[in-house]
Amino acid sequence: MKFKLTALLLLVGLPACGRTAGPPNILLIYSDDHASAAVSAYGSKIIKTPHIDRLANQGVRFDNAFCTNAICGPARAVVLTGKHSHINGFRDNRDTFNGDQQTFPKILQASGYQTAVIGKWHLKSEPQGFDYWDILPGQGRYYAPEFLSADGKSQVAGYNTDIVTDKALAWIENGRNSEKPFMLMCQFKAPHRPWMPGPEEVGLFDDHLIPEPNTLFDDASGLGSAAKEQEMSIANHMWLWYDLKVPLEGKALDGPDKWTPGRLDRLSEAELAI
């Protein structure tokens, strides 16, 4: 069983272009598997996140927040519906989200909002309640990712995070009706495994000594099933090529290492050279 932490940033009250008063615009920024330990606003001494820190300092920071389901797709279904997984029907990543049920984008849409979702979706069914959608199929790829929209499937060269950001900005600036309030769900794949950094982040921590985490040698054998059955330990679930980027060409590949060549094939010569 795989568990995750997800970071949600909600920006409300952005000024609406073309309108002097009325409902606020809403921008929901969603990063994937982003633990609080990797955010400097929550105390990280290694990773610096100045833009997130600025939002935390100028807004509200939640220090005692909990999620109803920490797995990828179910977490998203809970956010959309406000319902527990056994009620909204999406209990784990094997399920398909029933988009016919009520969601907060549908409520906003019915209240006059223009709604959009761009980036990772991971719910299998086609998005409902959105005037515009441009999503990653499944988990999505870090480099040269495919996107699905109402117009069909397309592939975009470059790095996933940059592409999702550019698409979101393009919709805000030119793709929407500026006379209406908007709600945009901007949903990133990063920093989800397999941890492929963008070209600008390669070698970012080469000169840093990263200390061992306090939980490195934890023994979960006496804990509950979720802790015992997780697949996130370094000893048993860390893969040389897939995770650590140690090349294994010419060797018999096992586990997720078998997927690595296909991921590397998506990089351009310039990206591979970095």
Contacts in CASP RR format, 6 or more apart in sequence:
PFRMAT RR
TARGET T0000
AUTHOR 0000-0000-0000
METHOD contacts of the structure
MODEL  1
MKFKLTALLLLVGLPACGRTAGPPNILLIYSDDHASAAVSAYGSKIIKTP
HIDRLANQGVRFDNAFCTNAICGPARAVVLTGKHSHINGFRDNRDTFNGD
QQTFPKILQASGYQTAVIGKWHLKSEPQGFDYWDILPGQGRYYAPEFLSA
DGKSQVAGYNTDIVTDKALAWIENGRNSEKPFMLMCQFKAPHRPWMPGPE
EVGLFDDHLIPEPNTLFDDASGLGSAAKEQEMSIANHMWLWYDLKVPLEG
KALDGPDKWTPGRLDRLSEAELAI
1 225 0 8 1.000
1 226 0 8 1.000
1 229 0 8 1.000
1 230 0 8 1.000
1 231 0 8 1.000
2 71 0 8 1.000
2 230 0 8 1.000
2 231 0 8 1.000
2 232 0 8 1.000
3 70 0 8 1.000
3 71 0 8 1.000
3 226 0 8 1.000
3 230 0 8 1.000
3 232 0 8 1.000
4 32 0 8 1.000
4 33 0 8 1.000
4 70 0 8 1.000
4 71 0 8 1.000
4 72 0 8 1.000
4 75 0 8 1.000
4 192 0 8 1.000
5 33 0 8 1.000
5 34 0 8 1.000
5 35 0 8 1.000
5 36 0 8 1.000
5 67 0 8 1.000
5 70 0 8 1.000
6 30 0 8 1.000
6 31 0 8 1.000
6 32 0 8 1.000
6 33 0 8 1.000
6 34 0 8 1.000
6 67 0 8 1.000
6 70 0 8 1.000
6 75 0 8 1.000
7 30 0 8 1.000
7 31 0 8 1.000
7 34 0 8 1.000
7 36 0 8 1.000
7 39 0 8 1.000
7 52 0 8 1.000
8 28 0 8 1.000
8 29 0 8 1.000
8 30 0 8 1.000
8 79 0 8 1.000
9 28 0 8 1.000
9 29 0 8 1.000
9 30 0 8 1.000
9 31 0 8 1.000
9 52 0 8 1.000
9 55 0 8 1.000
10 26 0 8 1.000
10 27 0 8 1.000
10 28 0 8 1.000
10 29 0 8 1.000
11 26 0 8 1.000
11 27 0 8 1.000
11 28 0 8 1.000
11 29 0 8 1.000
11 55 0 8 1.000
12 24 0 8 1.000
12 25 0 8 1.000
12 26 0 8 1.000
13 24 0 8 1.000
13 25 0 8 1.000
13 26 0 8 1.000
14 24 0 8 1.000
14 25 0 8 1.000
14 26 0 8 1.000
14 27 0 8 1.000
15 25 0 8 1.000
16 22 0 8 1.000
16 23 0 8 1.000
16 24 0 8 1.000
16 25 0 8 1.000
16 178 0 8 1.000
16 181 0 8 1.000
16 182 0 8 1.000
17 178 0 8 1.000
18 178 0 8 1.000
18 179 0 8 1.000
19 178 0 8 1.000
19 179 0 8 1.000
19 181 0 8 1.000
22 181 0 8 1.000
23 111 0 8 1.000
23 112 0 8 1.000
23 113 0 8 1.000
23 181 0 8 1.000
24 181 0 8 1.000
25 181 0 8 1.000
25 182 0 8 1.000
25 183 0 8 1.000
26 108 0 8 1.000
26 113 0 8 1.000
26 181 0 8 1.000
26 182 0 8 1.000
26 183 0 8 1.000
26 184 0 8 1.000
27 183 0 8 1.000
27 184 0 8 1.000
27 186 0 8 1.000
28 183 0 8 1.000
28 184 0 8 1.000
28 185 0 8 1.000
28 186 0 8 1.000
29 186 0 8 1.000
29 187 0 8 1.000
29 188 0 8 1.000
30 76 0 8 1.000
30 79 0 8 1.000
30 120 0 8 1.000
30 185 0 8 1.000
30 186 0 8 1.000
30 187 0 8 1.000
30 188 0 8 1.000
31 188 0 8 1.000
31 190 0 8 1.000
31 191 0 8 1.000
32 72 0 8 1.000
32 120 0 8 1.000
32 187 0 8 1.000
32 188 0 8 1.000
32 189 0 8 1.000
32 190 0 8 1.000
32 191 0 8 1.000
32 192 0 8 1.000
33 191 0 8 1.000
33 192 0 8 1.000
33 193 0 8 1.000
34 190 0 8 1.000
34 191 0 8 1.000
36 42 0 8 1.000
37 43 0 8 1.000
37 44 0 8 1.000
38 44 0 8 1.000
38 47 0 8 1.000
38 49 0 8 1.000
38 191 0 8 1.000
39 47 0 8 1.000
39 49 0 8 1.000
39 52 0 8 1.000
39 53 0 8 1.000
40 47 0 8 1.000
40 48 0 8 1.000
40 49 0 8 1.000
40 50 0 8 1.000
40 52 0 8 1.000
40 53 0 8 1.000
41 49 0 8 1.000
41 52 0 8 1.000
41 53 0 8 1.000
41 56 0 8 1.000
41 57 0 8 1.000
41 61 0 8 1.000
42 61 0 8 1.000
46 205 0 8 1.000
46 208 0 8 1.000
46 210 0 8 1.000
67 75 0 8 1.000
67 78 0 8 1.000
68 78 0 8 1.000
68 84 0 8 1.000
68 85 0 8 1.000
69 75 0 8 1.000
69 77 0 8 1.000
69 78 0 8 1.000
69 84 0 8 1.000
69 85 0 8 1.000
69 91 0 8 1.000
71 92 0 8 1.000
71 93 0 8 1.000
72 93 0 8 1.000
72 122 0 8 1.000
72 139 0 8 1.000
72 192 0 8 1.000
73 90 0 8 1.000
73 93 0 8 1.000
73 97 0 8 1.000
73 122 0 8 1.000
73 123 0 8 1.000
74 85 0 8 1.000
74 90 0 8 1.000
74 91 0 8 1.000
74 92 0 8 1.000
74 93 0 8 1.000
74 95 0 8 1.000
76 97 0 8 1.000
76 121 0 8 1.000
76 122 0 8 1.000
76 123 0 8 1.000
76 187 0 8 1.000
77 85 0 8 1.000
77 88 0 8 1.000
77 89 0 8 1.000
77 90 0 8 1.000
77 97 0 8 1.000
77 123 0 8 1.000
78 84 0 8 1.000
78 85 0 8 1.000
78 88 0 8 1.000
80 88 0 8 1.000
80 97 0 8 1.000
80 103 0 8 1.000
80 104 0 8 1.000
80 105 0 8 1.000
81 87 0 8 1.000
81 88 0 8 1.000
81 101 0 8 1.000
81 102 0 8 1.000
81 103 0 8 1.000
81 104 0 8 1.000
82 88 0 8 1.000
82 104 0 8 1.000
85 91 0 8 1.000
88 97 0 8 1.000
88 98 0 8 1.000
88 101 0 8 1.000
89 95 0 8 1.000
89 97 0 8 1.000
89 98 0 8 1.000
90 96 0 8 1.000
90 97 0 8 1.000
90 98 0 8 1.000
90 123 0 8 1.000
93 122 0 8 1.000
95 124 0 8 1.000
96 123 0 8 1.000
96 124 0 8 1.000
96 125 0 8 1.000
97 123 0 8 1.000
97 124 0 8 1.000
97 125 0 8 1.000
98 125 0 8 1.000
99 125 0 8 1.000
99 128 0 8 1.000
100 128 0 8 1.000
103 128 0 8 1.000
103 129 0 8 1.000
105 115 0 8 1.000
105 117 0 8 1.000
105 129 0 8 1.000
105 130 0 8 1.000
105 183 0 8 1.000
105 185 0 8 1.000
106 128 0 8 1.000
106 129 0 8 1.000
108 115 0 8 1.000
108 183 0 8 1.000
109 115 0 8 1.000
109 129 0 8 1.000
109 130 0 8 1.000
109 131 0 8 1.000
112 180 0 8 1.000
112 181 0 8 1.000
113 180 0 8 1.000
113 181 0 8 1.000
113 182 0 8 1.000
113 183 0 8 1.000
114 131 0 8 1.000
114 132 0 8 1.000
114 176 0 8 1.000
114 177 0 8 1.000
114 180 0 8 1.000
114 181 0 8 1.000
114 182 0 8 1.000
114 183 0 8 1.000
115 129 0 8 1.000
115 130 0 8 1.000
115 131 0 8 1.000
115 132 0 8 1.000
115 182 0 8 1.000
115 183 0 8 1.000
115 184 0 8 1.000
116 130 0 8 1.000
116 131 0 8 1.000
116 132 0 8 1.000
116 133 0 8 1.000
116 171 0 8 1.000
116 176 0 8 1.000
116 182 0 8 1.000
116 183 0 8 1.000
116 184 0 8 1.000
116 185 0 8 1.000
117 127 0 8 1.000
117 130 0 8 1.000
117 132 0 8 1.000
117 133 0 8 1.000
117 134 0 8 1.000
117 135 0 8 1.000
117 184 0 8 1.000
117 185 0 8 1.000
117 187 0 8 1.000
118 132 0 8 1.000
118 133 0 8 1.000
118 134 0 8 1.000
118 135 0 8 1.000
118 164 0 8 1.000
118 167 0 8 1.000
118 168 0 8 1.000
118 171 0 8 1.000
118 184 0 8 1.000
118 185 0 8 1.000
118 186 0 8 1.000
118 187 0 8 1.000
119 134 0 8 1.000
119 135 0 8 1.000
119 136 0 8 1.000
119 147 0 8 1.000
119 164 0 8 1.000
119 167 0 8 1.000
119 186 0 8 1.000
119 187 0 8 1.000
119 188 0 8 1.000
119 189 0 8 1.000
120 135 0 8 1.000
120 136 0 8 1.000
120 138 0 8 1.000
120 139 0 8 1.000
120 140 0 8 1.000
120 164 0 8 1.000
120 187 0 8 1.000
120 188 0 8 1.000
120 189 0 8 1.000
121 127 0 8 1.000
121 133 0 8 1.000
121 135 0 8 1.000
121 136 0 8 1.000
121 138 0 8 1.000
121 187 0 8 1.000
122 136 0 8 1.000
122 138 0 8 1.000
122 139 0 8 1.000
124 138 0 8 1.000
126 133 0 8 1.000
127 133 0 8 1.000
127 135 0 8 1.000
131 176 0 8 1.000
132 150 0 8 1.000
132 171 0 8 1.000
132 175 0 8 1.000
132 176 0 8 1.000
133 149 0 8 1.000
133 150 0 8 1.000
134 147 0 8 1.000
134 148 0 8 1.000
134 149 0 8 1.000
134 167 0 8 1.000
134 171 0 8 1.000
135 147 0 8 1.000
135 148 0 8 1.000
135 149 0 8 1.000
136 145 0 8 1.000
136 146 0 8 1.000
136 147 0 8 1.000
136 148 0 8 1.000
136 160 0 8 1.000
136 189 0 8 1.000
137 146 0 8 1.000
137 147 0 8 1.000
137 148 0 8 1.000
137 153 0 8 1.000
139 189 0 8 1.000
139 192 0 8 1.000
140 146 0 8 1.000
140 160 0 8 1.000
140 189 0 8 1.000
141 160 0 8 1.000
141 263 0 8 1.000
141 266 0 8 1.000
142 159 0 8 1.000
142 160 0 8 1.000
142 189 0 8 1.000
142 190 0 8 1.000
142 194 0 8 1.000
142 196 0 8 1.000
142 198 0 8 1.000
142 263 0 8 1.000
142 266 0 8 1.000
143 158 0 8 1.000
143 159 0 8 1.000
143 160 0 8 1.000
143 196 0 8 1.000
143 263 0 8 1.000
143 266 0 8 1.000
143 267 0 8 1.000
143 271 0 8 1.000
144 155 0 8 1.000
144 156 0 8 1.000
144 157 0 8 1.000
144 158 0 8 1.000
144 266 0 8 1.000
144 267 0 8 1.000
144 268 0 8 1.000
145 155 0 8 1.000
145 156 0 8 1.000
145 160 0 8 1.000
145 163 0 8 1.000
145 189 0 8 1.000
146 153 0 8 1.000
146 154 0 8 1.000
146 155 0 8 1.000
146 156 0 8 1.000
147 153 0 8 1.000
147 154 0 8 1.000
147 155 0 8 1.000
147 156 0 8 1.000
147 167 0 8 1.000
156 163 0 8 1.000
157 268 0 8 1.000
158 268 0 8 1.000
158 271 0 8 1.000
159 198 0 8 1.000
159 199 0 8 1.000
159 271 0 8 1.000
160 188 0 8 1.000
160 189 0 8 1.000
160 190 0 8 1.000
161 188 0 8 1.000
161 189 0 8 1.000
161 190 0 8 1.000
161 198 0 8 1.000
162 198 0 8 1.000
164 186 0 8 1.000
164 187 0 8 1.000
164 188 0 8 1.000
164 189 0 8 1.000
165 186 0 8 1.000
168 184 0 8 1.000
168 186 0 8 1.000
171 184 0 8 1.000
172 182 0 8 1.000
172 184 0 8 1.000
176 182 0 8 1.000
193 243 0 8 1.000
194 242 0 8 1.000
194 243 0 8 1.000
194 256 0 8 1.000
194 259 0 8 1.000
194 260 0 8 1.000
194 263 0 8 1.000
195 243 0 8 1.000
196 263 0 8 1.000
197 203 0 8 1.000
197 204 0 8 1.000
199 271 0 8 1.000
199 274 0 8 1.000
202 274 0 8 1.000
216 234 0 8 1.000
220 227 0 8 1.000
220 228 0 8 1.000
220 230 0 8 1.000
221 228 0 8 1.000
222 228 0 8 1.000
231 237 0 8 1.000
238 244 0 8 1.000
239 255 0 8 1.000
239 256 0 8 1.000
239 257 0 8 1.000
240 246 0 8 1.000
240 248 0 8 1.000
240 257 0 8 1.000
241 247 0 8 1.000
241 248 0 8 1.000
241 253 0 8 1.000
241 257 0 8 1.000
241 260 0 8 1.000
242 255 0 8 1.000
242 256 0 8 1.000
242 257 0 8 1.000
242 259 0 8 1.000
242 260 0 8 1.000
243 256 0 8 1.000
248 257 0 8 1.000
248 260 0 8 1.000
253 260 0 8 1.000
264 272 0 8 1.000
END
